[in-house]
Every structure is written in structure tokens, then in C-alpha cells.
Amino acid sequence: MFLNTIQQNATKLADKVAIEFIAKNETIRLTYAQLEHNIQQTMAFLLAQGVEPGDRVALQLPKGLPFI
């Protein structure tokens, strides 16, 4: 369901800001289209690693825009 919502927003609001990340006096903005692209890349990587829909994956990542 969450992924469908992101896909719908990426279609309707492609150029709108989805995430705004502020770190070290720098503001980085990610549009819905960029967010959708990043999700698709991550999904492709996980599938290539043998992760299947329904599998649980645990990640320990630093705080930062690339890991949202």
C-alpha cells in the first residue's frame, strides 16, 4: 500500500518536494519523481540479492538523505 501511494504521488506530483533534509546548514530537497526513482533502484538491488516480496530485511544505516 505504501509503495502504491508513493507511485501515485510520483505520477501526480512529480516535481513537488517529497522530502526536505537539513544537515550542516545545507538543505537538500528530493522530489516525488526522484524518490520513486530511488525506491525502484533499491527494489531492483534487493531483488537481485534474492530478496523476495514478503521477506523481512533489517538495515542499520546512518542518518542521511540517501538512506531514507
All heavy atoms as a GROMACS GRO file, in nm:
protein
  536
    1MET      N    1   0.082  -0.120   0.000
    1MET     CA    2   0.000   0.000   0.000
    1MET      C    3   0.086   0.126   0.000
    1MET      O    4   0.060   0.219  -0.074
    1MET     CB    5  -0.095  -0.001   0.119
    1MET     CG    6  -0.181   0.121   0.125
    1MET     SD    7  -0.317   0.096   0.240
    1MET     CE    8  -0.398   0.249   0.222
    2PHE      N    9   0.191   0.128   0.083
    2PHE     CA   10   0.277   0.246   0.091
    2PHE      C   11   0.341   0.274  -0.044
    2PHE      O   12   0.342   0.386  -0.091
    2PHE     CB   13   0.385   0.227   0.198
    2PHE     CG   14   0.485   0.338   0.204
    2PHE    CD1   15   0.449   0.460   0.256
    2PHE    CD2   16   0.613   0.321   0.155
    2PHE    CE1   17   0.541   0.565   0.262
    2PHE    CE2   18   0.705   0.424   0.160
    2PHE     CZ   19   0.669   0.546   0.214
    3LEU      N   20   0.392   0.169  -0.109
    3LEU     CA   21   0.458   0.186  -0.238
    3LEU      C   22   0.360   0.241  -0.342
    3LEU      O   23   0.395   0.328  -0.420
    3LEU     CB   24   0.518   0.054  -0.285
    3LEU     CG   25   0.600   0.059  -0.414
    3LEU    CD1   26   0.715   0.158  -0.399
    3LEU    CD2   27   0.655  -0.077  -0.447
    4ASN      N   28   0.236   0.192  -0.341
    4ASN     CA   29   0.137   0.244  -0.434
    4ASN      C   30   0.113   0.392  -0.413
    4ASN      O   31   0.094   0.466  -0.509
    4ASN     CB   32   0.006   0.166  -0.422
    4ASN     CG   33   0.018   0.024  -0.475
    4ASN    OD1   34   0.105  -0.004  -0.556
    4ASN    ND2   35  -0.065  -0.064  -0.426
    5THR      N   36   0.111   0.436  -0.287
    5THR     CA   37   0.091   0.578  -0.257
    5THR      C   38   0.207   0.660  -0.312
    5THR      O   39   0.185   0.766  -0.372
    5THR     CB   40   0.078   0.600  -0.105
    5THR    OG1   41  -0.032   0.524  -0.057
    5THR    CG2   42   0.056   0.746  -0.073
    6ILE      N   43   0.330   0.613  -0.296
    6ILE     CA   44   0.446   0.684  -0.350
    6ILE      C   45   0.438   0.688  -0.502
    6ILE      O   46   0.463   0.791  -0.563
    6ILE     CB   47   0.578   0.616  -0.305
    6ILE    CG1   48   0.596   0.624  -0.154
    6ILE    CG2   49   0.698   0.676  -0.377
    6ILE    CD1   50   0.615   0.763  -0.100
    7GLN      N   51   0.402   0.576  -0.564
    7GLN     CA   52   0.390   0.572  -0.710
    7GLN      C   53   0.283   0.670  -0.759
    7GLN      O   54   0.303   0.740  -0.859
    7GLN     CB   55   0.357   0.431  -0.758
    7GLN     CG   56   0.471   0.334  -0.744
    7GLN     CD   57   0.431   0.191  -0.772
    7GLN    OE1   58   0.318   0.152  -0.751
    7GLN    NE2   59   0.526   0.112  -0.819
    8GLN      N   60   0.170   0.675  -0.689
    8GLN     CA   61   0.062   0.768  -0.727
    8GLN      C   62   0.110   0.912  -0.714
    8GLN      O   63   0.086   0.995  -0.802
    8GLN     CB   64  -0.061   0.744  -0.640
    8GLN     CG   65  -0.131   0.614  -0.670
    8GLN     CD   66  -0.238   0.580  -0.567
    8GLN    OE1   67  -0.259   0.652  -0.471
    8GLN    NE2   68  -0.306   0.468  -0.588
    9ASN      N   69   0.178   0.943  -0.603
    9ASN     CA   70   0.229   1.079  -0.583
    9ASN      C   71   0.335   1.113  -0.685
    9ASN      O   72   0.342   1.227  -0.732
    9ASN     CB   73   0.282   1.096  -0.441
    9ASN     CG   74   0.172   1.106  -0.339
    9ASN    OD1   75   0.058   1.137  -0.372
    9ASN    ND2   76   0.204   1.080  -0.214
   10ALA      N   77   0.420   1.015  -0.721
   10ALA     CA   78   0.524   1.040  -0.821
   10ALA      C   79   0.462   1.075  -0.955
   10ALA      O   80   0.516   1.155  -1.031
   10ALA     CB   81   0.614   0.918  -0.833
   11THR      N   82   0.347   1.016  -0.984
   11THR     CA   83   0.278   1.046  -1.110
   11THR      C   84   0.210   1.183  -1.105
   11THR      O   85   0.225   1.264  -1.196
   11THR     CB   86   0.172   0.938  -1.140
   11THR    OG1   87   0.239   0.812  -1.149
   11THR    CG2   88   0.100   0.966  -1.270
   12LYS      N   89   0.138   1.208  -0.997
   12LYS     CA   90   0.060   1.332  -0.985
   12LYS      C   91   0.144   1.453  -0.948
   12LYS      O   92   0.115   1.564  -0.991
   12LYS     CB   93  -0.049   1.316  -0.879
   12LYS     CG   94  -0.156   1.215  -0.914
   12LYS     CD   95  -0.253   1.203  -0.798
   12LYS     CE   96  -0.351   1.089  -0.818
   12LYS     NZ   97  -0.437   1.069  -0.700
   13LEU      N   98   0.246   1.432  -0.866
   13LEU     CA   99   0.321   1.543  -0.807
   13LEU      C  100   0.470   1.534  -0.837
   13LEU      O  101   0.553   1.571  -0.754
   13LEU     CB  102   0.301   1.543  -0.654
   13LEU     CG  103   0.157   1.538  -0.604
   13LEU    CD1  104   0.155   1.511  -0.454
   13LEU    CD2  105   0.085   1.667  -0.637
   14ALA      N  106   0.506   1.487  -0.953
   14ALA     CA  107   0.645   1.453  -0.987
   14ALA      C  108   0.746   1.559  -0.946
   14ALA      O  109   0.852   1.527  -0.892
   14ALA     CB  110   0.656   1.425  -1.136
   15ASP      N  111   0.717   1.686  -0.970
   15ASP     CA  112   0.814   1.792  -0.943
   15ASP      C  113   0.798   1.857  -0.806
   15ASP      O  114   0.873   1.949  -0.773
   15ASP     CB  115   0.804   1.900  -1.051
   15ASP     CG  116   0.843   1.846  -1.188
   15ASP    OD1  117   0.931   1.758  -1.193
   15ASP    OD2  118   0.786   1.891  -1.289
   16LYS      N  119   0.704   1.809  -0.728
   16LYS     CA  120   0.683   1.863  -0.593
   16LYS      C  121   0.783   1.800  -0.495
   16LYS      O  122   0.824   1.686  -0.512
   16LYS     CB  123   0.541   1.836  -0.542
   16LYS     CG  124   0.433   1.897  -0.628
   16LYS     CD  125   0.427   2.045  -0.606
   16LYS     CE  126   0.309   2.102  -0.684
   16LYS     NZ  127   0.295   2.243  -0.670
   17VAL      N  128   0.820   1.876  -0.392
   17VAL     CA  129   0.914   1.826  -0.292
   17VAL      C  130   0.846   1.723  -0.203
   17VAL      O  131   0.742   1.748  -0.144
   17VAL     CB  132   0.969   1.943  -0.206
   17VAL    CG1  133   1.057   1.890  -0.093
   17VAL    CG2  134   1.046   2.041  -0.293
   18ALA      N  135   0.908   1.604  -0.195
   18ALA     CA  136   0.857   1.496  -0.111
   18ALA      C  137   0.929   1.495   0.023
   18ALA      O  138   0.869   1.470   0.127
   18ALA     CB  139   0.876   1.362  -0.180
   19ILE      N  140   1.059   1.522   0.020
   19ILE     CA  141   1.142   1.518   0.141
   19ILE      C  142   1.236   1.637   0.139
   19ILE      O  143   1.297   1.668   0.036
   19ILE     CB  144   1.225   1.388   0.147
   19ILE    CG1  145   1.133   1.267   0.155
   19ILE    CG2  146   1.321   1.391   0.265
   19ILE    CD1  147   1.204   1.136   0.144
   20GLU      N  148   1.248   1.700   0.253
   20GLU     CA  149   1.344   1.809   0.270
   20GLU      C  150   1.436   1.770   0.385
   20GLU      O  151   1.389   1.744   0.496
   20GLU     CB  152   1.272   1.940   0.300
   20GLU     CG  153   1.362   2.060   0.305
   20GLU     CD  154   1.284   2.188   0.315
   20GLU    OE1  155   1.249   2.225   0.429
   20GLU    OE2  156   1.258   2.250   0.211
   21PHE      N  157   1.564   1.762   0.359
   21PHE     CA  158   1.661   1.717   0.457
   21PHE      C  159   1.757   1.831   0.485
   21PHE      O  160   1.817   1.886   0.393
   21PHE     CB  161   1.736   1.595   0.404
   21PHE     CG  162   1.828   1.530   0.502
   21PHE    CD1  163   1.776   1.447   0.600
   21PHE    CD2  164   1.964   1.553   0.498
   21PHE    CE1  165   1.860   1.386   0.692
   21PHE    CE2  166   2.048   1.493   0.589
   21PHE     CZ  167   1.996   1.410   0.687
   22ILE      N  168   1.772   1.866   0.612
   22ILE     CA  169   1.860   1.976   0.651
   22ILE      C  170   1.974   1.919   0.735
   22ILE      O  171   1.949   1.856   0.838
   22ILE     CB  172   1.784   2.084   0.729
   22ILE    CG1  173   1.670   2.137   0.643
   22ILE    CG2  174   1.878   2.196   0.771
   22ILE    CD1  175   1.573   2.225   0.718
   23ALA      N  176   2.096   1.940   0.690
   23ALA     CA  177   2.213   1.892   0.763
   23ALA      C  178   2.329   1.988   0.740
   23ALA      O  179   2.356   2.028   0.626
   23ALA     CB  180   2.252   1.753   0.718
   24LYS      N  181   2.396   2.025   0.847
   24LYS     CA  182   2.514   2.111   0.838
   24LYS      C  183   2.487   2.235   0.755
   24LYS      O  184   2.561   2.267   0.663
   24LYS     CB  185   2.633   2.033   0.784
   24LYS     CG  186   2.673   1.917   0.871
   24LYS     CD  187   2.790   1.843   0.813
   24LYS     CE  188   2.822   1.722   0.901
   24LYS     NZ  189   2.931   1.642   0.847
   25ASN      N  190   2.379   2.304   0.786
   25ASN     CA  191   2.341   2.428   0.717
   25ASN      C  192   2.318   2.411   0.568
   25ASN      O  193   2.331   2.506   0.491
   25ASN     CB  194   2.446   2.538   0.742
   25ASN     CG  195   2.457   2.572   0.888
   25ASN    OD1  196   2.358   2.571   0.961
   25ASN    ND2  197   2.577   2.601   0.934
   26GLU      N  198   2.286   2.292   0.526
   26GLU     CA  199   2.256   2.265   0.386
   26GLU      C  200   2.119   2.201   0.377
   26GLU      O  201   2.086   2.110   0.452
   26GLU     CB  202   2.360   2.171   0.326
   26GLU     CG  203   2.337   2.138   0.181
   26GLU     CD  204   2.440   2.040   0.127
   26GLU    OE1  205   2.516   1.982   0.204
   26GLU    OE2  206   2.440   2.020   0.004
   27THR      N  207   2.037   2.250   0.285
   27THR     CA  208   1.905   2.193   0.264
   27THR      C  209   1.905   2.117   0.132
   27THR      O  210   1.942   2.171   0.029
   27THR     CB  211   1.797   2.303   0.260
   27THR    OG1  212   1.801   2.375   0.383
   27THR    CG2  213   1.659   2.244   0.239
   28ILE      N  214   1.866   1.991   0.140
   28ILE     CA  215   1.858   1.907   0.020
   28ILE      C  216   1.713   1.867   0.003
   28ILE      O  217   1.648   1.821   0.097
   28ILE     CB  218   1.946   1.782   0.035
   28ILE    CG1  219   2.091   1.822   0.060
   28ILE    CG2  220   1.935   1.695  -0.090
   28ILE    CD1  221   2.180   1.709   0.101
   29ARG      N  222   1.661   1.886  -0.116
   29ARG     CA  223   1.522   1.854  -0.145
   29ARG      C  224   1.516   1.740  -0.246
   29ARG      O  225   1.593   1.735  -0.342
   29ARG     CB  226   1.449   1.975  -0.198
   29ARG     CG  227   1.434   2.083  -0.093
   29ARG     CD  228   1.372   2.210  -0.150
   29ARG     NE  229   1.358   2.309  -0.047
   29ARG     CZ  230   1.451   2.398  -0.014
   29ARG    NH1  231   1.566   2.400  -0.079
   29ARG    NH2  232   1.430   2.486   0.082
   30LEU      N  233   1.422   1.650  -0.222
   30LEU     CA  234   1.402   1.535  -0.309
   30LEU      C  235   1.258   1.540  -0.358
   30LEU      O  236   1.165   1.547  -0.278
   30LEU     CB  237   1.427   1.407  -0.229
   30LEU     CG  238   1.454   1.278  -0.303
   30LEU    CD1  239   1.583   1.290  -0.385
   30LEU    CD2  240   1.469   1.165  -0.203
   31THR      N  241   1.239   1.539  -0.491
   31THR     CA  242   1.104   1.542  -0.546
   31THR      C  243   1.042   1.403  -0.540
   31THR      O  244   1.112   1.304  -0.518
   31THR     CB  245   1.104   1.589  -0.692
   31THR    OG1  246   1.172   1.490  -0.770
   31THR    CG2  247   1.167   1.726  -0.709
   32TYR      N  248   0.911   1.396  -0.561
   32TYR     CA  249   0.844   1.266  -0.565
   32TYR      C  250   0.899   1.179  -0.677
   32TYR      O  251   0.914   1.058  -0.661
   32TYR     CB  252   0.692   1.283  -0.580
   32TYR     CG  253   0.625   1.318  -0.451
   32TYR    CD1  254   0.592   1.449  -0.422
   32TYR    CD2  255   0.596   1.221  -0.356
   32TYR    CE1  256   0.530   1.482  -0.302
   32TYR    CE2  257   0.535   1.253  -0.237
   32TYR     CZ  258   0.503   1.384  -0.209
   32TYR     OH  259   0.444   1.416  -0.091
   33ALA      N  260   0.933   1.238  -0.791
   33ALA     CA  261   0.990   1.160  -0.902
   33ALA      C  262   1.126   1.103  -0.863
   33ALA      O  263   1.157   0.987  -0.892
   33ALA     CB  264   1.002   1.246  -1.027
   34GLN      N  265   1.209   1.183  -0.796
   34GLN     CA  266   1.340   1.136  -0.752
   34GLN      C  267   1.326   1.026  -0.646
   34GLN      O  268   1.399   0.927  -0.648
   34GLN     CB  269   1.423   1.252  -0.696
   34GLN     CG  270   1.465   1.351  -0.802
   34GLN     CD  271   1.520   1.479  -0.740
   34GLN    OE1  272   1.467   1.529  -0.641
   34GLN    NE2  273   1.626   1.531  -0.798
   35LEU      N  274   1.231   1.045  -0.555
   35LEU     CA  275   1.206   0.946  -0.451
   35LEU      C  276   1.162   0.813  -0.515
   35LEU      O  277   1.213   0.706  -0.479
   35LEU     CB  278   1.099   0.996  -0.354
   35LEU     CG  279   1.060   0.901  -0.240
   35LEU    CD1  280   1.181   0.868  -0.153
   35LEU    CD2  281   0.949   0.965  -0.156
   36GLU      N  282   1.072   0.820  -0.611
   36GLU     CA  283   1.026   0.699  -0.681
   36GLU      C  284   1.143   0.630  -0.751
   36GLU      O  285   1.157   0.507  -0.746
   36GLU     CB  286   0.916   0.735  -0.781
   36GLU     CG  287   0.878   0.624  -0.877
   36GLU     CD  288   0.806   0.507  -0.811
   36GLU    OE1  289   0.769   0.516  -0.693
   36GLU    OE2  290   0.789   0.405  -0.879
   37HIS      N  291   1.229   0.708  -0.814
   37HIS     CA  292   1.346   0.652  -0.882
   37HIS      C  293   1.436   0.579  -0.781
   37HIS      O  294   1.482   0.466  -0.808
   37HIS     CB  295   1.424   0.763  -0.953
   37HIS     CG  296   1.551   0.717  -1.015
   37HIS    ND1  297   1.554   0.644  -1.132
   37HIS    CD2  298   1.679   0.732  -0.977
   37HIS    CE1  299   1.679   0.616  -1.162
   37HIS    NE2  300   1.757   0.669  -1.070
   38ASN      N  301   1.462   0.641  -0.666
   38ASN     CA  302   1.546   0.579  -0.564
   38ASN      C  303   1.483   0.451  -0.511
   38ASN      O  304   1.553   0.352  -0.487
   38ASN     CB  305   1.571   0.677  -0.449
   38ASN     CG  306   1.660   0.792  -0.490
   38ASN    OD1  307   1.714   0.796  -0.599
   38ASN    ND2  308   1.673   0.889  -0.402
   39ILE      N  309   1.352   0.451  -0.493
   39ILE     CA  310   1.281   0.332  -0.446
   39ILE      C  311   1.296   0.219  -0.548
   39ILE      O  312   1.323   0.104  -0.512
   39ILE     CB  313   1.133   0.362  -0.419
   39ILE    CG1  314   1.120   0.451  -0.295
   39ILE    CG2  315   1.051   0.234  -0.403
   39ILE    CD1  316   0.981   0.509  -0.274
   40GLN      N  317   1.279   0.250  -0.675
   40GLN     CA  318   1.291   0.149  -0.781
   40GLN      C  319   1.432   0.091  -0.786
   40GLN      O  320   1.450  -0.030  -0.805
   40GLN     CB  321   1.250   0.206  -0.916
   40GLN     CG  322   1.103   0.242  -0.928
   40GLN     CD  323   1.012   0.122  -0.910
   40GLN    OE1  324   1.044   0.010  -0.950
   40GLN    NE2  325   0.897   0.144  -0.849
   41GLN      N  326   1.534   0.176  -0.768
   41GLN     CA  327   1.673   0.129  -0.767
   41GLN      C  328   1.697   0.035  -0.650
   41GLN      O  329   1.760  -0.070  -0.665
   41GLN     CB  330   1.770   0.248  -0.757
   41GLN     CG  331   1.796   0.318  -0.886
   41GLN     CD  332   1.907   0.421  -0.870
   41GLN    OE1  333   1.911   0.495  -0.773
   41GLN    NE2  334   1.998   0.424  -0.966
   42THR      N  335   1.649   0.074  -0.533
   42THR     CA  336   1.667  -0.009  -0.413
   42THR      C  337   1.594  -0.141  -0.429
   42THR      O  338   1.648  -0.247  -0.395
   42THR     CB  339   1.617   0.067  -0.288
   42THR    OG1  340   1.689   0.190  -0.276
   42THR    CG2  341   1.636  -0.016  -0.162
   43MET      N  342   1.473  -0.135  -0.482
   43MET     CA  343   1.395  -0.257  -0.503
   43MET      C  344   1.467  -0.352  -0.600
   43MET      O  345   1.477  -0.472  -0.575
   43MET     CB  346   1.255  -0.221  -0.556
   43MET     CG  347   1.162  -0.340  -0.566
   43MET     SD  348   0.992  -0.294  -0.604
   43MET     CE  349   1.009  -0.215  -0.763
   44ALA      N  350   1.522  -0.298  -0.706
   44ALA     CA  351   1.594  -0.380  -0.804
   44ALA      C  352   1.717  -0.444  -0.740
   44ALA      O  353   1.746  -0.562  -0.764
   44ALA     CB  354   1.634  -0.296  -0.925
   45PHE      N  355   1.788  -0.367  -0.658
   45PHE     CA  356   1.906  -0.421  -0.590
   45PHE      C  357   1.867  -0.536  -0.497
   45PHE      O  358   1.931  -0.642  -0.497
   45PHE     CB  359   1.977  -0.311  -0.511
   45PHE     CG  360   2.086  -0.364  -0.423
   45PHE    CD1  361   2.210  -0.398  -0.477
   45PHE    CD2  362   2.067  -0.381  -0.287
   45PHE    CE1  363   2.311  -0.448  -0.397
   45PHE    CE2  364   2.168  -0.432  -0.206
   45PHE     CZ  365   2.290  -0.465  -0.260
   46LEU      N  366   1.764  -0.516  -0.416
   46LEU     CA  367   1.722  -0.619  -0.322
   46LEU      C  368   1.675  -0.745  -0.395
   46LEU      O  369   1.708  -0.857  -0.354
   46LEU     CB  370   1.612  -0.566  -0.230
   46LEU     CG  371   1.657  -0.459  -0.130
   46LEU    CD1  372   1.537  -0.401  -0.056
   46LEU    CD2  373   1.759  -0.514  -0.032
   47LEU      N  374   1.601  -0.729  -0.503
   47LEU     CA  375   1.556  -0.844  -0.581
   47LEU      C  376   1.676  -0.919  -0.640
   47LEU      O  377   1.678  -1.042  -0.642
   47LEU     CB  378   1.460  -0.800  -0.692
   47LEU     CG  379   1.322  -0.753  -0.645
   47LEU    CD1  380   1.246  -0.691  -0.762
   47LEU    CD2  381   1.244  -0.866  -0.581
   48ALA      N  382   1.777  -0.844  -0.684
   48ALA     CA  383   1.897  -0.906  -0.740
   48ALA      C  384   1.974  -0.984  -0.633
   48ALA      O  385   2.046  -1.079  -0.665
   48ALA     CB  386   1.987  -0.800  -0.803
   49GLN      N  387   1.958  -0.946  -0.508
   49GLN     CA  388   2.024  -1.015  -0.397
   49GLN      C  389   1.945  -1.137  -0.350
   49GLN      O  390   1.985  -1.206  -0.259
   49GLN     CB  391   2.046  -0.920  -0.279
   49GLN     CG  392   2.130  -0.799  -0.311
   49GLN     CD  393   2.266  -0.836  -0.368
   49GLN    OE1  394   2.338  -0.917  -0.312
   49GLN    NE2  395   2.299  -0.779  -0.483
   50GLY      N  396   1.829  -1.160  -0.412
   50GLY     CA  397   1.749  -1.276  -0.378
   50GLY      C  398   1.637  -1.248  -0.278
   50GLY      O  399   1.566  -1.338  -0.236
   51VAL      N  400   1.620  -1.122  -0.241
   51VAL     CA  401   1.511  -1.085  -0.151
   51VAL      C  402   1.381  -1.093  -0.230
   51VAL      O  403   1.373  -1.044  -0.342
   51VAL     CB  404   1.531  -0.944  -0.092
   51VAL    CG1  405   1.414  -0.902  -0.006
   51VAL    CG2  406   1.661  -0.937  -0.013
   52GLU      N  407   1.281  -1.155  -0.172
   52GLU     CA  408   1.153  -1.171  -0.238
   52GLU      C  409   1.045  -1.093  -0.164
   52GLU      O  410   1.059  -1.067  -0.044
   52GLU     CB  411   1.115  -1.319  -0.242
   52GLU     CG  412   1.211  -1.403  -0.324
   52GLU     CD  413   1.174  -1.549  -0.326
   52GLU    OE1  414   1.067  -1.587  -0.274
   52GLU    OE2  415   1.254  -1.628  -0.380
   53PRO      N  416   0.937  -1.054  -0.234
   53PRO     CA  417   0.826  -0.986  -0.166
   53PRO      C  418   0.781  -1.068  -0.044
   53PRO      O  419   0.766  -1.190  -0.052
   53PRO     CB  420   0.717  -0.979  -0.273
   53PRO     CG  421   0.793  -0.977  -0.402
   53PRO     CD  422   0.911  -1.069  -0.378
   54GLY      N  423   0.766  -1.000   0.067
   54GLY     CA  424   0.725  -1.065   0.191
   54GLY      C  425   0.843  -1.096   0.283
   54GLY      O  426   0.824  -1.117   0.403
   55ASP      N  427   0.966  -1.099   0.229
   55ASP     CA  428   1.084  -1.120   0.313
   55ASP      C  429   1.105  -0.999   0.403
   55ASP      O  430   1.069  -0.887   0.368
   55ASP     CB  431   1.210  -1.139   0.227
   55ASP     CG  432   1.218  -1.273   0.158
   55ASP    OD1  433   1.132  -1.359   0.186
   55ASP    OD2  434   1.309  -1.290   0.075
   56ARG      N  435   1.165  -1.025   0.517
   56ARG     CA  436   1.199  -0.915   0.608
   56ARG      C  437   1.348  -0.886   0.594
   56ARG      O  438   1.430  -0.977   0.587
   56ARG     CB  439   1.166  -0.953   0.752
   56ARG     CG  440   1.018  -0.967   0.772
   56ARG     CD  441   0.986  -1.001   0.913
   56ARG     NE  442   0.841  -1.023   0.922
   56ARG     CZ  443   0.776  -1.020   1.035
   56ARG    NH1  444   0.839  -0.999   1.149
   56ARG    NH2  445   0.646  -1.040   1.036
   57VAL      N  446   1.380  -0.757   0.590
   57VAL     CA  447   1.518  -0.714   0.575
   57VAL      C  448   1.547  -0.613   0.685
   57VAL      O  449   1.472  -0.517   0.702
   57VAL     CB  450   1.541  -0.648   0.436
   57VAL    CG1  451   1.683  -0.597   0.423
   57VAL    CG2  452   1.509  -0.746   0.325
   58ALA      N  453   1.654  -0.634   0.759
   58ALA     CA  454   1.695  -0.540   0.864
   58ALA      C  455   1.816  -0.461   0.814
   58ALA      O  456   1.909  -0.517   0.757
   58ALA     CB  457   1.730  -0.616   0.991
   59LEU      N  458   1.812  -0.332   0.836
   59LEU     CA  459   1.922  -0.246   0.794
   59LEU      C  460   1.963  -0.156   0.910
   59LEU      O  461   1.877  -0.106   0.984
   59LEU     CB  462   1.879  -0.156   0.677
   59LEU     CG  463   1.830  -0.225   0.551
   59LEU    CD1  464   1.773  -0.124   0.454
   59LEU    CD2  465   1.943  -0.303   0.486
   60GLN      N  466   2.090  -0.133   0.924
   60GLN     CA  467   2.140  -0.035   1.020
   60GLN      C  468   2.220   0.066   0.940
   60GLN      O  469   2.329   0.036   0.890
   60GLN     CB  470   2.228  -0.100   1.126
   60GLN     CG  471   2.274  -0.002   1.231
   60GLN     CD  472   2.352  -0.068   1.343
   60GLN    OE1  473   2.354  -0.189   1.356
   60GLN    NE2  474   2.417   0.012   1.423
   61LEU      N  475   2.162   0.184   0.924
   61LEU     CA  476   2.219   0.286   0.837
   61LEU      C  477   2.236   0.417   0.912
   61LEU      O  478   2.157   0.447   1.003
   61LEU     CB  479   2.128   0.308   0.715
   61LEU     CG  480   2.097   0.184   0.632
   61LEU    CD1  481   1.985   0.214   0.534
   61LEU    CD2  482   2.221   0.139   0.558
   62PRO      N  483   2.332   0.499   0.872
   62PRO     CA  484   2.346   0.631   0.936
   62PRO      C  485   2.230   0.722   0.894
   62PRO      O  486   2.163   0.696   0.793
   62PRO     CB  487   2.478   0.682   0.882
   62PRO     CG  488   2.501   0.607   0.755
   62PRO     CD  489   2.433   0.475   0.771
   63LYS      N  490   2.209   0.827   0.969
   63LYS     CA  491   2.107   0.924   0.933
   63LYS      C  492   2.157   1.002   0.813
   63LYS      O  493   2.268   1.051   0.811
   63LYS     CB  494   2.078   1.019   1.049
   63LYS     CG  495   2.015   0.953   1.167
   63LYS     CD  496   1.991   1.052   1.278
   63LYS     CE  497   1.932   0.980   1.399
   63LYS     NZ  498   1.919   1.070   1.513
   64GLY      N  499   2.072   1.013   0.713
   64GLY     CA  500   2.110   1.089   0.596
   64GLY      C  501   2.010   1.066   0.485
   64GLY      O  502   1.943   0.964   0.480
   65LEU      N  503   2.002   1.162   0.395
   65LEU     CA  504   1.906   1.157   0.286
   65LEU      C  505   1.916   1.031   0.201
   65LEU      O  506   1.816   0.973   0.165
   65LEU     CB  507   1.916   1.282   0.200
   65LEU     CG  508   1.815   1.295   0.088
   65LEU    CD1  509   1.673   1.299   0.145
   65LEU    CD2  510   1.841   1.418   0.005
   66PRO      N  511   2.037   0.984   0.169
   66PRO     CA  512   2.044   0.864   0.084
   66PRO      C  513   1.980   0.740   0.146
   66PRO      O  514   1.949   0.646   0.076
   66PRO     CB  515   2.196   0.841   0.067
   66PRO     CG  516   2.259   0.970   0.098
   66PRO     CD  517   2.170   1.037   0.197
   67PHE      N  518   1.960   0.741   0.277
   67PHE     CA  519   1.909   0.622   0.345
   67PHE      C  520   1.763   0.631   0.385
   67PHE      O  521   1.713   0.543   0.450
   67PHE     CB  522   1.996   0.593   0.467
   67PHE     CG  523   2.143   0.586   0.432
   67PHE    CD1  524   2.231   0.680   0.477
   67PHE    CD2  525   2.189   0.486   0.349
   67PHE    CE1  526   2.365   0.674   0.442
   67PHE    CE2  527   2.323   0.479   0.313
   67PHE     CZ  528   2.411   0.574   0.361
   68ILE      N  529   1.697   0.736   0.344
   68ILE     CA  530   1.555   0.750   0.378
   68ILE      C  531   1.475   0.653   0.296
   68ILE      O  532   1.492   0.637   0.180
   68ILE     CB  533   1.507   0.895   0.357
   68ILE    CG1  534   1.573   0.984   0.458
   68ILE    CG2  535   1.355   0.905   0.363
   68ILE    CD1  536   1.536   1.130   0.451
   0.00000   0.00000   0.00000
